[in-house]
Amino acid sequence: MCGIVAYAGGRQAVPILLEGLKRLEYRGYDSAGVAVVSEGRIGLSRSVGKLANLDALLAGAPLLGHLGLGHTRWATHGGPSEANAHPHLDCAGEVAVIHNGIIENHGELKDALTAVGHAFRSGTDTEVVSHLIEEELKRVEPSTAEAELVAAVRAALKRVRGAYALAVIWTRAPGTIVAAKHDSPLVVGLGDGENFIASDVPALLKHTRSVVYLEDGELAILTGRGCEFLDRHGRPSNKIPTVIEWDDSAAEKSGYRHFMLKEIHEQPRAVEATLRGRLLPLNRGVLERETGMSGEYLRSLTGVHFVACGTSWHAATVGKYLIERHAGIPAQVETASEFRYRKPVLKPGTLVVALSQSGETADTLAAVRMAKSQDLKALAISNTVGSAISRASDFNLPTRCGPECGVASTKAFTGQLAALSVLALHLAAARGAAPESESLEWAAQLLTLPDLLRRALELDGQVREIAKEFMASEHFLFIGRGVNYPTALEGALKLKEISYIHAEGFAAGEMKHGPLALIDAAMPVLAIATQADTLEKTLSNIEEARARGARVIALVTRGERRLDGKAEHVLELPACGEFLSPAVAAVPLQLLAYHIADLRGCDVDQPRNLAKSVTVE
């Protein structure tokens, strides 16, 4: 999950590296560092904690040079410390490496390198790479310094097992960066007289929107003059750049206090963009144009199997309800980390749908590859065009949410719900699972979703007042039924990950099977009780909680009066169809988590122990 950035060109490297790292700090913030080649040596600066600490360190002791590496760390092997911060050097201080991923055989490599005289300074897995390259540089055939570095990197990586996205510099090739990847994301940015490397696109947007995504096993060789690419066999490879549609301002806070708050308020626009051009006409090639899935293929499906993690898993669970209700075929949803480590039995004709905001989630990517190994087709629903999951899948239905920088996902959730609605709608139409009039009515409802989200955002002030009352709570329960059971799970996840309050989500009907034992007079219960076929049942479940002293906060459809005087707080949401309600209900849940965390003084955008893109197991 670490963030890496590198620069080769005519400008001073450090300001560009620091700026890129600020855009990537959501990927890790345990420590940070930069390395710059200047006058035949590597200048190194590293610090523990947030990037601001490194910034202050460099302000007092600047590093000058036109080629360099930067890194912000999410700790895996070795705790946060200056010694464990990247970049890592070889024994001679001539090779510097930054790395995202996990070197699984680092122990045996370290033992072998120590046996031939290498001295290690850190507890990380990454440091073995710098020493491996140092050792291989002793063996490569004499040539140009650049060719020697490329040969040494390729030889070193043949000895490595695990996931990596890395960049390497060497004092004897002072104008060259060599980068490589396997199972971790790496993007090359193409500029005019300068070139860049980053873990993710936001780090590049100020300088270029022309990027190349590296595939597993490929190498990139960067100088200020240009870029060369080698395939996994070391042969030259022609890569076609992708033009990123986002502009630089999309990765800024734009006057909001936090990225998360900005992204909550961007949801109407994100959903509008995700739906645009995808709803009508029904069953006339719209989905084939957007995804590559033909009507004939949709009619041949025997089922849908969703794989996802975290917030995306909650969206996928809503997707299961949508597919079964509207398309009338079986749907299953599974956490990708479990899917990949069992032997799933999937029927021929099953479509595997992978959801991931970043498109780089390691477990979800592995699940897609496992499905394809069984000759199944995969559809990617991702917010990042050109991501690893998108490239590994047969079909793509990207969300169009723009960059999401807050670690707690918000607009990606509602964007995924919009994309899943598009999928379910066209799948139902292609299969004739619903009358055309019903499908057209649902399409018309979907077109109102952006406005429904705008109206839900008007609850912000009321939600903040509720947050003040409950900010000191130690525990929280969220309950919902049917399509809003996963919404309850998502609300609990948002609260726990940014406020550190213990929160759990439950299917409301399951409360009597154990969770009621948790309820006392200090326990807040947030109940999603919007208009639905199961509303009467949900109201009964709320009464069960109230009878045991719960403090109830209820989300209801505007005009609903049955909880007046029974819930301590009632938040009225605009009326909408049941299958739109998860997106609409998510908004006040996100705002509640945000305001509670902010009032408690938590770091909303960078919660402890977490990072945005989970690119390691």
DOTIKE-73767 format. One record per residue (C-alpha): x, y, z. Coordinates in steps of 0.5 Angstrom, whole numbers, padded with zeros to 4 digits, always signed. Each point is the difference from the previous one (the first is absolute). Example, Ala and Ser with C-alpha at 12.3 -4.5 7.8 and 13.67 -1.06 7.14 Angstrom:
<recs>
+0025-0009+0016
+0002+0007-0002
</recs>
This chain:
<recs>
+0000+0000+0000
+0006+0005+0000
+0001+0006-0004
+0005+0000-0005
+0002+0006-0005
+0006+0001-0004
+0003+0006-0005
+0005+0001-0005
+0000+0006-0004
+0003+0007+0000
-0003+0003+0007
+0002-0001+0007
-0003-0007+0002
-0001+0001+0007
-0006+0005+0000
-0003-0004-0006
+0001-0006+0005
-0003+0003+0006
-0006+0002-0004
-0002-0007-0003
+0001-0003+0007
-0005+0005+0003
-0005-0003-0006
+0002-0007+0002
+0000+0001+0008
-0007-0004+0000
+0004-0006-0002
+0004+0000+0007
+0003+0005+0005
+0004-0004+0005
+0007+0004-0003
+0002+0003-0006
+0007+0001-0004
+0003+0003-0006
+0007-0002-0004
+0003+0005-0005
+0006-0002-0004
+0005+0006+0000
+0007+0001-0002
+0001-0007+0000
-0003-0002+0007
-0007-0001+0002
-0003+0005+0005
-0005-0004+0005
-0005+0003+0005
-0005-0004+0004
-0005+0002+0006
-0005-0004+0004
-0007+0002+0000
-0004+0004-0005
+0003+0003-0006
+0000+0007+0003
+0006-0002+0004
+0004-0002-0006
-0002+0007-0003
+0003+0003+0006
+0006-0004+0000
+0002+0002-0007
-0002+0007+0001
+0006+0000+0005
+0005-0004-0004
-0002+0000-0007
+0002-0005-0006
+0001+0002-0007
+0000-0004-0006
-0004-0001-0006
-0001-0008+0001
-0003-0003+0006
-0005-0004+0004
-0005+0001+0005
-0004-0005+0005
-0006+0000+0005
+0000-0006+0004
-0006-0004+0003
+0004-0005+0004
+0000-0008-0001
+0007-0003+0002
+0003+0005+0005
-0003+0005+0004
+0000+0007-0002
+0007+0003+0001
+0005+0004-0003
+0004-0006-0002
-0006-0003-0003
-0002+0005-0004
+0001+0000-0007
+0004+0001-0005
+0005-0005+0002
+0007+0000-0002
+0005-0006-0001
+0007-0001+0004
+0004+0006-0004
-0006+0005+0000
+0000+0000-0008
-0007-0004-0001
-0006+0003+0002
-0007-0004+0000
-0007+0002+0002
-0005-0006+0000
-0008-0001+0001
-0002-0008+0001
+0003-0005+0004
+0006-0004-0001
-0002-0007+0002
+0007-0004+0000
+0004+0006+0003
+0002-0004+0006
+0004-0005-0004
+0003+0005-0005
+0002+0004+0006
+0004-0006+0003
+0003-0001-0007
+0002+0007+0000
+0003+0001+0007
+0004-0006-0001
+0004+0003-0006
+0001+0006+0004
-0006+0005-0001
-0002+0004+0006
-0007+0002+0002
-0003+0006+0003
-0007-0001+0000
-0006-0005+0002
-0003+0000-0007
-0001-0005-0005
+0002+0006-0005
+0007+0001+0002
+0002-0007-0003
-0002+0003-0007
+0005+0005+0000
+0006-0005+0002
-0002-0005-0005
+0001+0005-0005
+0006+0002+0003
+0002-0007-0001
-0002-0001-0007
+0004+0006-0002
+0006-0003+0002
-0002-0006-0005
-0003+0004-0006
+0004+0001-0007
+0004+0006-0001
-0005+0005-0004
-0003+0007+0001
-0002+0001+0007
-0007+0000-0002
+0000-0006-0003
+0004-0003+0006
-0005+0002+0005
-0006-0003-0004
+0004-0006-0001
+0001+0000+0008
-0007+0002+0001
-0003-0006-0004
+0005-0005+0003
-0002+0002+0007
-0007+0000-0001
+0000-0008-0003
+0002-0001+0007
-0006+0003+0004
-0006-0003+0001
-0006+0004+0002
-0003+0007-0002
+0003+0006-0002
+0000+0007-0003
+0007+0003+0000
+0004+0005-0002
+0008+0000+0000
+0006+0005-0001
+0007-0001+0000
+0005+0006+0000
+0004-0003-0006
-0006+0001-0004
-0002+0007+0003
-0005+0001-0006
-0004-0006+0001
-0006-0003+0004
-0001-0008-0001
-0007-0002+0002
-0004-0007+0000
-0006-0003+0003
-0003-0006+0002
-0007+0000+0003
+0000+0007+0002
-0002+0006-0004
+0005+0004-0003
-0001+0006-0005
+0005+0004-0005
-0002+0007-0001
+0003+0003-0007
+0002+0007+0000
+0003+0005-0004
+0008-0001+0001
-0002-0003+0007
-0003-0007+0002
-0003-0002+0006
-0002-0007+0004
-0006+0000+0005
-0004-0005+0004
-0006+0003-0002
-0003+0005-0005
-0001+0006+0005
+0007+0001+0001
+0001+0002-0008
-0006+0004-0001
+0004+0007+0001
+0005-0002-0005
-0003-0005-0005
-0006-0004-0002
+0003-0004-0005
+0002-0007+0004
+0002-0007-0002
-0002-0005+0005
+0005-0006+0001
-0002-0007+0000
+0003-0005+0004
+0007-0002-0002
+0002+0006-0004
+0005+0005+0001
+0000+0008-0001
+0007+0004-0001
-0001+0007+0001
+0004+0006-0002
-0001+0007-0001
+0000-0001-0007
-0005-0006-0001
-0003-0007+0003
+0002-0007-0003
-0004-0006+0002
+0002-0007+0000
-0004-0006+0001
+0000-0006+0005
+0006-0003-0005
+0004+0006+0000
-0003+0002-0007
-0001+0007-0002
-0008+0001+0000
-0004+0006-0003
-0005+0003+0005
-0006+0004-0002
-0001+0006+0005
-0007+0001+0003
-0003+0007+0001
-0003+0001+0007
-0006+0004+0000
+0000+0003+0007
+0004+0007+0001
+0004+0002+0005
-0005+0003+0004
-0004-0006+0001
+0006-0003+0005
-0001+0007+0004
-0004+0001+0006
-0003+0006-0003
-0002+0004+0006
-0002-0006+0004
+0003-0001+0007
+0001-0008-0002
+0000-0004-0006
-0005-0004+0003
-0005+0005+0001
+0001+0003-0008
-0001-0007-0002
-0006-0001+0004
-0003+0006-0004
+0003-0002-0007
-0005-0006+0000
-0006+0003-0004
+0005+0002-0005
+0004-0007+0000
-0007-0004+0000
-0002+0005-0006
+0006-0001-0004
+0000-0008+0001
-0007+0000-0002
+0001+0004-0006
-0002-0003-0007
-0001-0007+0003
-0007+0000+0002
-0004+0000-0007
-0002-0003-0005
-0001-0006+0004
+0003-0007-0003
+0002+0004-0007
+0008-0001+0001
+0001+0005+0006
+0004-0005+0004
+0003-0003-0005
+0003+0007-0002
+0002+0002+0007
+0003-0007+0002
+0000-0005-0006
-0005-0005+0003
-0005-0001-0006
-0007-0002+0001
+0001-0007-0002
+0005+0000+0005
-0004+0002+0006
-0006-0004-0002
+0005-0006+0001
+0002+0001+0007
-0002-0005+0005
+0002+0005+0006
+0004+0005+0003
+0006+0000+0005
+0002+0006+0003
+0007+0001+0003
+0002+0006+0004
+0003+0002+0007
-0002+0005+0005
-0004+0006-0003
-0001-0003-0007
-0002-0007+0004
-0006+0004+0003
-0002+0003-0007
+0001-0007-0003
-0005-0003+0005
-0005+0006-0002
+0002-0003-0007
-0003-0007+0001
-0006+0003+0002
-0001+0004-0006
+0002-0006-0005
-0004-0005+0004
-0006+0005+0000
+0000+0003-0007
+0004-0005-0004
-0003-0007+0003
+0007-0004+0000
+0004-0002+0006
+0005+0005+0003
+0005-0001+0005
+0005+0004+0004
+0006-0001+0003
+0006+0003+0003
+0006-0001-0005
+0005-0002+0006
-0004-0006+0001
-0002-0001-0007
+0007-0001-0002
+0002-0005+0006
-0005-0005-0001
-0002-0004-0006
-0007+0003-0003
-0004-0004-0004
-0003+0005-0005
-0005-0002-0006
+0002+0001-0007
-0004+0006-0002
+0002+0004+0006
+0002+0007+0000
+0005+0002+0005
-0001+0007+0002
+0006+0004+0003
-0001+0006+0004
+0006+0004+0002
+0001+0008+0001
+0007+0000-0002
+0000-0006-0005
+0006-0002+0004
-0003-0004+0006
+0005-0006+0000
-0005-0005+0003
-0005+0002-0005
+0005+0000-0006
+0002-0007+0002
-0008-0002+0000
+0000+0002-0007
+0006-0004-0002
-0003-0006+0003
-0007+0001-0003
+0003+0000-0007
+0005-0006+0001
-0007-0004+0001
-0002+0003-0007
-0005+0005+0003
-0001+0007-0003
+0001+0006+0005
-0003+0007+0000
+0004+0006+0004
-0004+0005+0003
+0006+0005+0002
+0001+0008+0001
+0007-0001-0004
+0000-0001-0007
+0006-0004-0002
+0001-0003+0007
+0003-0007+0001
-0007-0003+0001
-0003+0004-0006
+0006-0003-0004
-0001-0007+0003
-0008+0000-0002
-0004-0002-0006
-0004+0006+0001
+0000+0007+0003
-0006+0004+0003
+0004+0006+0003
-0003+0005+0005
+0002+0007-0001
+0001+0003+0007
+0006+0003-0001
+0006-0001+0004
-0002-0002+0008
+0006+0002+0004
-0004-0001+0007
+0002-0007+0003
-0007-0001+0002
-0004-0001-0007
-0006+0004-0001
-0001+0002-0007
+0002-0007-0002
-0005-0003+0003
-0006+0003-0003
+0004+0000-0007
+0000-0007+0001
-0007-0001+0002
-0002+0004-0006
+0004-0004-0005
-0003-0006+0003
-0007+0003-0001
+0002+0001-0007
+0003-0008-0001
-0007-0002+0003
-0004+0004-0004
+0003-0002-0007
+0001-0007+0003
-0008-0001+0001
-0002+0004-0006
+0005-0005-0004
-0003-0006+0003
-0007+0002+0000
-0001-0001+0007
-0004+0006+0001
-0006+0004-0004
+0003+0006-0004
-0004+0005+0004
+0003-0003+0006
+0007+0001-0002
-0001+0007-0003
-0003+0002+0007
+0006-0002+0003
+0004+0004-0005
-0004+0006+0001
+0001-0001+0008
+0008-0001-0001
+0000+0007-0004
-0003+0003+0007
+0006-0003+0004
+0005+0006+0000
-0006+0005+0002
-0002-0005+0006
+0007+0000+0002
+0001+0008+0000
-0007+0000+0004
+0003-0005+0005
+0006+0004+0001
-0004+0006+0002
+0000-0004+0007
+0007+0002+0001
-0002+0005+0006
-0005-0005+0003
+0005-0006+0000
+0006+0005+0003
-0005+0001+0006
-0001-0007+0001
+0008-0002-0001
+0001+0005+0006
-0005-0004+0005
+0003-0007-0002
+0008+0002-0001
+0001-0003+0007
-0003-0007-0002
+0004-0006+0001
-0004-0004-0004
-0005+0000-0006
-0005-0004-0003
-0003+0001-0007
-0006-0004-0003
-0003-0001-0006
-0004-0005-0004
+0000-0003-0007
+0004+0005-0005
+0001+0004+0006
+0004-0005+0004
+0006+0001-0004
-0001+0007+0001
+0000-0001+0008
+0007-0004-0001
+0003+0006-0004
-0003+0005+0005
+0004-0004+0006
+0006+0000-0004
+0000+0007-0002
+0000+0002+0008
+0005-0005+0002
+0005+0001-0005
+0001+0008+0001
-0003+0001+0007
+0003-0006+0004
-0007-0002+0003
-0002-0007+0000
-0006-0001-0005
-0003-0006-0003
-0006+0000-0005
-0005-0006+0000
-0006-0002-0003
-0005+0003+0004
-0004-0007+0000
+0006-0003+0003
+0000+0004+0006
-0004-0005+0004
+0005-0005-0001
+0006+0003+0004
+0001+0007-0001
-0005+0003+0005
+0004-0003+0005
+0005+0006-0001
-0006+0005+0001
+0000+0005+0006
-0002+0007+0001
+0007+0002-0002
-0001-0003-0007
-0002+0004-0006
-0003-0004-0006
-0001+0003-0007
-0006-0003-0003
-0001+0001-0008
-0007+0000+0000
-0002+0003-0007
-0006-0003-0004
+0001-0007-0002
-0004-0006+0000
+0003-0002+0006
-0001+0006+0004
-0005-0003+0005
+0005-0005+0002
+0005+0005+0001
-0004+0005+0004
-0001-0006+0004
+0007-0002+0001
+0001+0008+0002
-0005-0001+0006
+0004-0006+0002
+0006+0004+0001
-0004+0006+0003
-0003-0005+0005
+0007-0002+0002
+0002+0008+0001
+0003+0001-0006
+0001+0007-0003
-0003+0000-0007
+0002+0004-0006
-0004-0001-0005
+0000+0001-0008
-0007+0000-0003
-0003+0003-0006
-0003+0007+0000
-0007+0000+0003
+0001-0007+0004
-0003+0002+0007
+0000-0007+0003
+0007+0001+0004
-0002+0007+0003
+0001+0000+0007
+0003-0007+0000
+0007+0002-0003
+0004+0005+0003
+0002+0003-0007
-0003-0001-0007
+0003+0002-0006
-0005+0000-0006
+0003-0002-0007
-0004+0002-0006
-0005-0005-0003
+0003-0005-0005
+0000-0007-0002
+0002-0006+0004
+0006-0001-0004
+0003+0007+0000
-0001+0001+0007
+0007-0003+0002
+0004+0005-0004
-0005+0006+0003
+0001-0003+0007
+0007-0001+0000
+0001+0008+0000
-0002+0001+0007
+0004-0006+0002
+0006+0003-0003
-0001+0007+0003
-0002-0003+0007
+0007-0004+0000
+0004+0006-0003
-0003+0005+0005
+0001-0005+0006
+0007-0001-0002
+0001+0008-0001
-0002+0002+0007
+0004-0006+0003
+0006+0003-0003
+0002-0006-0005
+0003+0001-0006
-0005-0001-0005
+0003-0001-0006
+0006-0005+0002
-0003-0004+0006
+0005-0004+0004
+0003-0007-0003
-0004+0001-0006
+0002+0002-0007
-0004+0001-0006
+0002-0005-0006
+0001-0007+0003
+0005-0003-0005
+0003-0005+0005
-0003-0006+0004
</recs>
